[in-house]
Each structure stands twice: as structure tokens, then as C-alpha cells.
Amino acid sequence: MKTKLRGIFLTSEHPEQTAAFYRDVAGLDLEQVGDPSTYIYWKLDQDGLQLAIHDAQKFADYAYPAQATSNVTHLYFQIERHERFLEHLQQLHIQPHAIDDIVITVVDPDGRMVMFGTA
């Protein structure tokens, strides 16, 4: 049996802020989906993989409160150069949480550690 990873769902107590973080910091073109009177979330479909950000309380059957330390919500993005990404963070007034030779780690609005690395 062959499987293919289709999606990563994040939950957030402030999903609009979290979507803005991933748009601004990671450059992801997230779109708002749904009807504001019933249910909305933010998503990106790229190369057959979906990233979705859902309201944690409305997604309560699956995960509430948001689990900031869960491996399920750990993200890694590849970048070309450390220096360019650090300049990008500085323009956004975001202080890195940690930096090593390969990875720059930042904290998203829900407290998740998000890694941006050259590997």
C-alpha cells in the first residue's frame, strides 16, 4: 500500500493572527476559507500538500487547547541563506528564539517552535 502525506492541520486560539504570521514570516499564500457566520479556517494547497490553520475551540473534538509542544504541530521550512532570513525577521520586528549553523527557530503566536533552515 502506498500513502502520500496530504495535509498538516494546526490549531490556534487566535487563528487569524497565526495565519498572518505564516504569511508574513514564511511567505505562505494562505487563504481564508468558509463562511464567517458558521466556520472559517485558513489554508494553502501547494504541490498536493495542504497546510490548514483552524480555530482550536471550534476544532475541539480533535485538539483543544492548542498543543504548542506537540510534535504534530512542529514545522520546518527550508531557506536559502541564514543572513537573508535574519534580515527578513528584523524587518518584521521578530526576535529569533534560537540560531545555530543550520536552523533559525522562531515562535509563532501560539508558542510553537517553527524552524527555518538551510538543510
DSSP file (Angstrom, degrees, kcal/mol; ACC not computed):
  #  RESIDUE AA STRUCTURE BP1 BP2  ACC     N-H-->O    O-->H-N    N-H-->O    O-->H-N    TCO  KAPPA ALPHA  PHI   PSI    X-CA   Y-CA   Z-CA
    1    1 A M              0   0    0      0, 0.0     2,-0.4     0, 0.0     0, 0.0   0.000 360.0 360.0 360.0 132.3    0.0    0.0    0.0
    2    2 A K        -     0   0    0      2,-0.0     2,-0.3     0, 0.0     0, 0.0  -0.884 360.0-172.3-106.6 134.1    1.3    3.4   -1.0
    3    3 A T        -     0   0    0     -2,-0.4     2,-0.4     2,-0.0     0, 0.0  -0.848   8.8-157.2-121.9 162.1    0.4    6.5    1.0
    4    4 A K        -     0   0    0     -2,-0.3     2,-0.3     0, 0.0    -2,-0.0  -0.996  27.0-115.0-139.5 130.8    1.0   10.2    0.4
    5    5 A L        +     0   0    0     -2,-0.4     3,-0.1     1,-0.2    -2,-0.0  -0.502  37.4 173.9 -64.0 124.8    1.1   13.0    3.0
    6    6 A R        +     0   0    0     -2,-0.3    44,-3.0     1,-0.3     2,-0.3   0.740  49.8   1.2-107.4 -31.3   -1.8   15.2    2.2
    7    7 A G  E     -a   50   0A   0     42,-0.2     2,-0.4    38,-0.1    -1,-0.3  -0.999  39.6-148.2-161.8 158.5   -2.1   17.8    4.9
    8    8 A I  E     -a   51   0A   0     42,-2.7    44,-2.6    -2,-0.3     2,-0.5  -0.997  22.4-161.9-126.8 122.8   -0.9   19.4    8.1
    9    9 A F  E     -a   52   0A   0     -2,-0.4     2,-0.4    42,-0.2    44,-0.2  -0.927   4.4-168.9-110.3 126.6   -3.6   20.9   10.4
   10   10 A L  E     -a   53   0A   0     42,-3.1    44,-2.9    -2,-0.5     2,-0.4  -0.849   9.0-148.8-106.0 147.6   -2.6   23.4   13.0
   11   11 A T  E     +a   54   0A   0     -2,-0.4     2,-0.3    42,-0.2    44,-0.2  -0.903  18.1 179.0-114.1 150.0   -5.0   24.6   15.7
   12   12 A S  E     -a   55   0A   0     42,-2.0    44,-3.2    -2,-0.4    45,-0.3  -0.998  37.9-142.6-148.8 145.0   -4.8   28.0   17.3
   13   13 A E  S    S+     0   0    0     -2,-0.3    42,-0.1     1,-0.3    -1,-0.1   0.610 113.4  31.8 -79.8 -12.4   -6.7   30.1   19.9
   14   14 A H  S >> S+     0   0    0     40,-0.1     4,-2.1     1,-0.1     3,-0.5  -0.560  75.0 168.7-138.5  69.5   -6.1   33.1   17.5
   15   15 A P  H 3> S+     0   0    0      0, 0.0     4,-2.7     0, 0.0     5,-0.2   0.803  73.5  56.7 -62.2 -32.4   -6.1   31.5   14.0
   16   16 A E  H 3> S+     0   0    0      2,-0.2     4,-2.0     1,-0.2     5,-0.1   0.918 110.3  45.5 -65.5 -40.9   -6.2   34.8   12.1
   17   17 A Q  H <> S+     0   0    0     -3,-0.5     4,-2.2     2,-0.2    -1,-0.2   0.899 113.1  50.6 -66.3 -40.3   -3.0   36.0   13.9
   18   18 A T  H  X S+     0   0    0     -4,-2.1     4,-2.1     2,-0.2    -2,-0.2   0.910 109.4  50.3 -65.1 -41.8   -1.4   32.7   13.3
   19   19 A A  H  X S+     0   0    0     -4,-2.7     4,-2.0     1,-0.2    11,-0.2   0.908 110.0  51.0 -61.3 -41.6   -2.3   32.8    9.6
   20   20 A A  H  X S+     0   0    0     -4,-2.0     4,-2.9     2,-0.2     5,-0.3   0.893 107.5  54.1 -62.9 -39.4   -0.8   36.3    9.4
   21   21 A F  H  X>S+     0   0    0     -4,-2.2     4,-3.3     1,-0.2     5,-0.6   0.943 110.8  44.3 -58.7 -49.6    2.4   35.1   11.0
   22   22 A Y  H  X5S+     0   0    0     -4,-2.1     6,-2.1     1,-0.2     4,-0.6   0.811 114.8  49.8 -70.4 -28.9    2.9   32.3    8.4
   23   23 A R  H  X5S+     0   0    0     -4,-2.0     4,-0.6     4,-0.2    -2,-0.2   0.947 120.1  35.8 -67.9 -48.7    2.0   34.7    5.6
   24   24 A D  H  <5S+     0   0    0     -4,-2.9    -2,-0.2    -5,-0.2    -3,-0.2   0.920 128.0  31.8 -74.2 -45.9    4.5   37.3    6.8
   25   25 A V  H  <5S+     0   0    0     -4,-3.3    -3,-0.2    -5,-0.3    -2,-0.1   0.925 132.1  27.4 -83.1 -47.1    7.3   35.2    8.1
   26   26 A A  H  <<S-     0   0    0     -5,-0.6    -3,-0.2    -4,-0.6    -2,-0.1   0.551  98.5-125.5 -95.1  -8.3    7.2   32.1    5.9
   27   27 A G     <  +     0   0    0     -4,-0.6     2,-0.3    -5,-0.3    -4,-0.2   0.773  50.3 162.1  71.8  25.5    5.7   33.8    2.8
   28   28 A L        -     0   0    0     -6,-2.1     2,-1.7    -9,-0.1    -1,-0.2  -0.633  41.7-134.4 -83.5 136.4    2.9   31.3    2.6
   29   29 A D        +     0   0    0     -2,-0.3     2,-0.2     2,-0.0    -1,-0.1  -0.519  36.2 177.9 -89.0  69.2   -0.1   32.4    0.5
   30   30 A L        -     0   0    0     -2,-1.7     2,-0.4   -11,-0.2    14,-0.2  -0.507  11.2-157.4 -75.3 139.8   -2.8   31.3    3.0
   31   31 A E  E     -B   43   0A   0     12,-2.8    12,-2.4    -2,-0.2     2,-0.4  -0.911  18.9-117.0-117.9 147.5   -6.4   32.0    2.0
   32   32 A Q  E     -B   42   0A   0     -2,-0.4     2,-0.4    10,-0.2    10,-0.2  -0.677  36.0-168.9 -80.9 133.7   -9.4   32.3    4.3
   33   33 A V  E     +B   41   0A   0      8,-3.3     8,-2.0    -2,-0.4     2,-0.2  -0.948  36.6  25.4-126.5 142.8  -12.0   29.6    3.5
   34   34 A G  E    S-B   40   0A   0     -2,-0.4     6,-0.2     6,-0.2    -2,-0.0  -0.490  88.5 -53.8 108.5-174.4  -15.6   29.2    4.7
   35   35 A D  E >>  -B   39   0A   0      4,-1.1     3,-2.4    -2,-0.2     4,-1.6  -0.935  36.4-143.4-109.6 119.0  -18.5   31.3    5.9
   36   36 A P  T 34 S+     0   0    0      0, 0.0     4,-0.2     0, 0.0    -1,-0.1   0.732 100.2  60.3 -55.9 -22.5  -17.7   33.7    8.8
   37   37 A S  T 34 S+     0   0    0      2,-0.1     3,-0.1     1,-0.0    -3,-0.0   0.668 124.4  14.4 -79.7 -14.9  -21.2   33.0   10.2
   38   38 A T  T <4 S-     0   0    0     -3,-2.4     2,-0.3     1,-0.1    -4,-0.0   0.699 128.3 -24.5-121.9 -62.2  -20.6   29.3   10.5
   39   39 A Y  E  <  -B   35   0A   0     -4,-1.6    -4,-1.1     2,-0.0     2,-0.3  -0.925  51.5-179.5-161.4 131.1  -16.9   28.3   10.3
   40   40 A I  E     +B   34   0A   0     -2,-0.3    15,-0.5    -6,-0.2     2,-0.3  -0.944   6.0 167.0-129.0 155.4  -13.7   29.7    8.7
   41   41 A Y  E     -B   33   0A   0     -8,-2.0    -8,-3.3    -2,-0.3     2,-0.4  -0.931  31.3-114.0-151.9 174.2  -10.2   28.5    8.5
   42   42 A W  E     +BC  32  53A   0     11,-2.1    11,-2.9    -2,-0.3     2,-0.3  -0.928  36.8 172.8-117.8 140.0   -7.0   29.4    6.6
   43   43 A K  E     -BC  31  52A   0    -12,-2.4   -12,-2.8    -2,-0.4     2,-0.4  -0.976  25.1-161.2-147.8 159.8   -5.4   27.1    4.1
   44   44 A L  E     - C   0  51A   0      7,-2.0     7,-2.4    -2,-0.3     2,-0.6  -0.985   8.5-164.0-136.6 127.0   -2.7   26.7    1.5
   45   45 A D  E     + C   0  50A   0     -2,-0.4     2,-0.4     5,-0.2     5,-0.2  -0.969  23.1 161.7-110.8 117.5   -2.7   23.9   -1.1
   46   46 A Q  E >   - C   0  49A   0      3,-2.9     3,-2.0    -2,-0.6    -2,-0.1  -0.973  64.2 -17.2-143.1 123.8    0.7   23.5   -2.8
   47   47 A D  T 3  S-     0   0    0     -2,-0.4     3,-0.1     1,-0.3    -1,-0.1   0.838 127.2 -51.2  53.7  37.9    2.1   20.6   -4.7
   48   48 A G  T 3  S+     0   0    0      1,-0.2     2,-0.4   -42,-0.0    -1,-0.3   0.508 117.9 108.2  81.5   4.4   -0.6   18.2   -3.3
   49   49 A L  E <   - C   0  46A   0     -3,-2.0    -3,-2.9   -42,-0.0     2,-0.4  -0.954  53.0-155.6-117.7 133.7    0.1   19.2    0.3
   50   50 A Q  E     -aC   7  45A   0    -44,-3.0   -42,-2.7    -2,-0.4     2,-0.5  -0.905   7.4-166.2-111.0 134.5   -2.3   21.3    2.4
   51   51 A L  E     -aC   8  44A   0     -7,-2.4    -7,-2.0    -2,-0.4     2,-0.4  -0.984  18.5-179.0-110.5 126.6   -1.5   23.4    5.4
   52   52 A A  E     -aC   9  43A   0    -44,-2.6   -42,-3.1    -2,-0.5     2,-0.5  -0.977  19.0-156.1-129.9 142.7   -4.6   24.4    7.3
   53   53 A I  E     -aC  10  42A   0    -11,-2.9   -11,-2.1    -2,-0.4     2,-0.3  -0.977  20.1-175.1-119.2 119.6   -5.0   26.6   10.4
   54   54 A H  E     -a   11   0A   0    -44,-2.9   -42,-2.0    -2,-0.5     2,-0.4  -0.809  35.5 -99.1-115.1 152.4   -8.2   26.0   12.4
   55   55 A D  E  >  -a   12   0A   0    -15,-0.5     4,-1.6    -2,-0.3   -42,-0.2  -0.584  33.4-142.4 -66.6 123.0   -9.7   27.7   15.5
   56   56 A A  T  4 S+     0   0    0    -44,-3.2     7,-0.3    -2,-0.4     6,-0.2   0.875  96.7  48.1 -61.3 -41.0   -8.7   25.4   18.4
   57   57 A Q  T >4 S+     0   0    0    -45,-0.3     3,-1.3     1,-0.2    -1,-0.2   0.908 113.8  46.1 -69.3 -40.0  -12.0   25.8   20.3
   58   58 A K  T 34 S+     0   0    0      1,-0.3     3,-0.3     2,-0.1    -1,-0.2   0.740 113.4  50.5 -72.3 -21.2  -14.1   25.1   17.2
   59   59 A F  T >X S+     0   0    0     -4,-1.6     3,-2.5     4,-0.2     4,-1.8   0.069  77.8 130.7 -96.7  21.5  -11.9   22.2   16.4
   60   60 A A  T <4  +     0   0    0     -3,-1.3     4,-0.3     1,-0.3    -1,-0.2   0.724  56.6  66.2 -56.6 -31.1  -12.4   21.0   20.0
   61   61 A D  T 34 S+     0   0    0     -3,-0.3    -1,-0.3     1,-0.2     3,-0.1   0.770 116.0  29.9 -62.1 -21.7  -13.3   17.4   19.1
   62   62 A Y  T <4 S-     0   0    0     -3,-2.5    -2,-0.2    -6,-0.2     2,-0.2   0.806 135.1  -5.4-105.6 -41.1   -9.7   17.0   17.8
   63   63 A A     <  -     0   0    0     -4,-1.8    -4,-0.2    -7,-0.3    -1,-0.2  -0.660  62.2-177.1-165.5 101.1   -7.5   19.3   19.8
   64   64 A Y  S    S+     0   0    0     -4,-0.3     2,-0.2    -2,-0.2    -7,-0.0  -0.943  70.6  30.4-148.3 131.4   -8.3   21.9   22.5
   65   65 A P  S    S-     0   0    0      0, 0.0    -1,-0.1     0, 0.0   -54,-0.0   0.575 106.1 -98.0 -75.5 171.1   -6.5   23.8   23.9
   66   66 A A        -     0   0    0     -2,-0.2     2,-1.1     1,-0.1    -2,-0.1  -0.302  32.0-135.4 -56.2 135.0   -3.8   24.3   21.2
   67   67 A Q    >   +     0   0    0      1,-0.2     3,-1.3    -4,-0.1     6,-0.2  -0.735  26.2 177.7 -99.4  87.6   -0.9   21.9   21.9
   68   68 A A  T 3  S+     0   0    0     -2,-1.1    45,-0.5     1,-0.3    -1,-0.2   0.796  79.2  46.8 -62.4 -30.3    2.2   24.2   21.3
   69   69 A T  T 3  S+     0   0    0     43,-0.1    -1,-0.3     5,-0.0     2,-0.1   0.428  84.1 119.5 -94.8   1.9    4.7   21.5   22.3
   70   70 A S    X   -     0   0    0     -3,-1.3     3,-1.1     1,-0.1    -3,-0.0  -0.402  64.6-137.8 -70.2 140.0    3.2   18.7   20.2
   71   71 A N  G >  S+     0   0    0      1,-0.2     3,-1.4     2,-0.2    -1,-0.1   0.763 103.2  68.9 -64.0 -24.1    5.3   17.1   17.5
   72   72 A V  G 3  S+     0   0    0      1,-0.3    -1,-0.2    -5,-0.1   -63,-0.1   0.784 102.4  44.2 -64.8 -26.7    2.2   17.2   15.3
   73   73 A T  G <  S+     0   0    0     -3,-1.1     2,-0.5    -6,-0.2    -1,-0.3   0.095  85.0 117.1-107.6  22.8    2.5   21.0   15.2
   74   74 A H    <   -     0   0    0     -3,-1.4     2,-0.4    38,-0.1    40,-0.1  -0.808  45.5-169.0 -92.6 124.8    6.2   21.2   14.6
   75   75 A L  E     -d  114   0B   0     38,-0.7    40,-2.5    -2,-0.5     2,-0.4  -0.891  13.0-168.5-119.5 147.4    7.1   22.8   11.3
   76   76 A Y  E     -d  115   0B   0     -2,-0.4     2,-0.4    38,-0.2    40,-0.2  -0.995   5.4-170.7-133.8 126.8   10.3   23.1    9.3
   77   77 A F  E     -d  116   0B   0     38,-3.1    40,-2.6    -2,-0.4     2,-0.4  -0.928  20.4-129.1-115.8 141.2   10.8   25.4    6.3
   78   78 A Q  E     -d  117   0B   0     -2,-0.4     2,-0.3    38,-0.2    40,-0.2  -0.749  27.1-175.0 -89.8 135.5   13.8   25.3    4.0
   79   79 A I        -     0   0    0     38,-2.7     3,-0.1    -2,-0.4    37,-0.0  -0.848  26.7-135.1-122.9 161.9   15.5   28.7    3.4
   80   80 A E  S    S+     0   0    0     -2,-0.3     2,-0.4     1,-0.3    -1,-0.1   0.916  84.6  13.9 -82.7 -46.4   18.4   29.5    1.0
   81   81 A R     >  -     0   0    0      1,-0.1     4,-1.8    36,-0.0    -1,-0.3  -0.994  55.4-144.7-140.0 135.2   20.5   31.8    3.3
   82   82 A H  H  > S+     0   0    0     -2,-0.4     4,-2.8     1,-0.2     5,-0.2   0.937 101.6  53.8 -55.2 -50.9   20.6   32.5    7.0
   83   83 A E  H  > S+     0   0    0      1,-0.2     4,-2.1     2,-0.2    -1,-0.2   0.892 108.1  48.3 -58.5 -44.3   21.5   36.1    6.5
   84   84 A R  H  > S+     0   0    0      1,-0.2     4,-1.9     2,-0.2    -1,-0.2   0.899 113.3  47.5 -64.8 -40.6   18.7   36.9    4.2
   85   85 A F  H  X S+     0   0    0     -4,-1.8     4,-2.5     2,-0.2    -2,-0.2   0.891 109.8  52.8 -69.8 -38.0   16.1   35.3    6.5
   86   86 A L  H  X S+     0   0    0     -4,-2.8     4,-2.3     2,-0.2    -2,-0.2   0.893 109.1  50.3 -62.7 -38.8   17.5   37.1    9.6
   87   87 A E  H  X S+     0   0    0     -4,-2.1     4,-2.2    -5,-0.2    -1,-0.2   0.902 108.9  52.6 -62.7 -40.9   17.1   40.4    7.7
   88   88 A H  H  X S+     0   0    0     -4,-1.9     4,-1.4     2,-0.2    -2,-0.2   0.926 110.0  47.6 -60.1 -46.7   13.5   39.4    6.9
   89   89 A L  H  <>S+     0   0    0     -4,-2.5     5,-2.5     1,-0.2     4,-0.4   0.902 109.3  54.0 -62.6 -40.6   12.8   38.7   10.6
   90   90 A Q  H ><5S+     0   0    0     -4,-2.3     3,-1.3     1,-0.2    -1,-0.2   0.905 105.6  52.8 -61.1 -41.4   14.4   42.0   11.6
   91   91 A Q  H 3<5S+     0   0    0     -4,-2.2    -1,-0.2     1,-0.3    -2,-0.2   0.827 111.6  46.8 -62.5 -31.0   12.1   43.9    9.1
   92   92 A L  T 3<5S-     0   0    0     -4,-1.4    -1,-0.3    -3,-0.2    -2,-0.2   0.435 113.6-120.7 -89.0   0.1    9.2   42.2   10.8
   93   93 A H  T < 5 +     0   0    0     -3,-1.3     2,-0.5    -4,-0.4    -3,-0.2   0.893  63.1 146.7  60.2  41.9   10.5   43.0   14.3
   94   94 A I      < -     0   0    0     -5,-2.5    -1,-0.2    -6,-0.1    -2,-0.1  -0.947  40.6-146.9-112.0 124.7   10.6   39.3   15.2
   95   95 A Q        -     0   0    0     -2,-0.5    12,-0.3    -3,-0.1    -9,-0.0  -0.780  23.0-119.7 -89.3 125.6   13.4   38.1   17.5
   96   96 A P        -     0   0    0      0, 0.0    10,-0.2     0, 0.0     3,-0.1  -0.318   9.4-146.5 -61.0 147.0   14.6   34.6   16.8
   97   97 A H  S    S-     0   0    0      8,-3.0     2,-0.3     1,-0.3     9,-0.2   0.860  79.6  -5.6 -79.3 -39.3   14.2   32.1   19.6
   98   98 A A  E     -E  105   0B   0      7,-1.6     7,-3.1     2,-0.0     2,-0.4  -0.989  60.3-163.6-155.4 151.0   17.4   30.2   18.7
   99   99 A I  E     +E  104   0B   0     -2,-0.3     2,-0.2     5,-0.2     5,-0.2  -0.999  15.3 161.0-138.5 133.3   20.0   30.2   16.0
  100  100 A D        -     0   0    0      3,-2.5    -2,-0.0    -2,-0.4     0, 0.0  -0.690  59.4 -76.1-131.9-166.4   22.6   27.6   15.0
  101  101 A D  S    S+     0   0    0     -2,-0.2   -19,-0.1     1,-0.2     3,-0.1   0.764 127.5  17.5 -65.2 -25.3   24.7   27.0   11.9
  102  102 A I  S    S+     0   0    0      1,-0.2    16,-1.8    15,-0.1     2,-0.4   0.746 118.9  52.4-115.5 -36.7   21.7   25.5   10.0
  103  103 A V  E     - F   0 117B   0     14,-0.2    -3,-2.5    15,-0.1     2,-0.5  -0.865  47.7-164.6-120.2 138.8   18.5   26.5   11.7
  104  104 A I  E     -EF  99 116B   0     12,-2.9    12,-2.4    -2,-0.4     2,-0.5  -0.990  21.1-157.9-112.5 122.4   16.8   29.7   12.9
  105  105 A T  E     +EF  98 115B   0     -7,-3.1    -8,-3.0    -2,-0.5    -7,-1.6  -0.876  13.2 177.8-106.4 131.7   13.9   29.0   15.2
  106  106 A V  E     - F   0 114B   0      8,-2.7     8,-3.3    -2,-0.5     2,-0.5  -0.838  26.9-121.1-123.3 165.4   11.1   31.4   15.8
  107  107 A V  E     - F   0 113B   0    -12,-0.3     6,-0.2    -2,-0.3   -12,-0.1  -0.925  22.3-143.3-110.4 127.4    8.0   31.2   17.9
  108  108 A D    >   -     0   0    0      4,-2.3     3,-2.4    -2,-0.5   -90,-0.1  -0.290  39.4 -88.9 -80.7 174.4    4.6   31.6   16.3
  109  109 A P  T 3  S+     0   0    0      0, 0.0    -1,-0.1     0, 0.0   -91,-0.1   0.678 128.1  52.9 -60.2 -17.0    1.7   33.3   18.0
  110  110 A D  T 3  S-     0   0    0      2,-0.1   -42,-0.1   -42,-0.1   -99,-0.0   0.346 121.8-102.6 -99.3   5.7    0.6   30.1   19.6
  111  111 A G  S <  S+     0   0    0     -3,-2.4     2,-0.2     1,-0.3    -4,-0.0   0.516  71.3 146.8  88.6   5.2    4.0   29.3   21.1
  112  112 A R        -     0   0    0      1,-0.1    -4,-2.3   -43,-0.0     2,-0.6  -0.535  51.1-124.0 -74.1 139.8    5.0   26.7   18.5
  113  113 A M  E     - F   0 107B   0    -45,-0.5   -38,-0.7    -2,-0.2     2,-0.5  -0.766  29.6-166.9 -82.4 121.3    8.7   26.5   17.7
  114  114 A V  E     -dF  75 106B   0     -8,-3.3    -8,-2.7    -2,-0.6     2,-0.4  -0.954   6.3-149.6-116.9 125.5    9.0   26.9   13.9
  115  115 A M  E     -dF  76 105B   0    -40,-2.5   -38,-3.1    -2,-0.5     2,-0.5  -0.777  13.6-173.2-102.8 137.0   12.3   26.1   12.3
  116  116 A F  E     +dF  77 104B   0    -12,-2.4   -12,-2.9    -2,-0.4     2,-0.3  -0.980  25.6 163.2-124.9 114.2   13.7   27.7    9.2
  117  117 A G  E     -dF  78 103B   0    -40,-2.6   -38,-2.7    -2,-0.5   -14,-0.2  -0.886  49.3-129.1-138.5 164.8   16.9   26.0    8.0
  118  118 A T              0   0    0    -16,-1.8   -15,-0.1    -2,-0.3   -40,-0.1   0.429 360.0 360.0 -90.4  -0.8   19.3   25.6    5.1
  119  119 A A              0   0    0    -17,-0.2    -1,-0.2     0, 0.0   -41,-0.1   0.433 360.0 360.0 -97.5 360.0   19.3   21.7    5.2
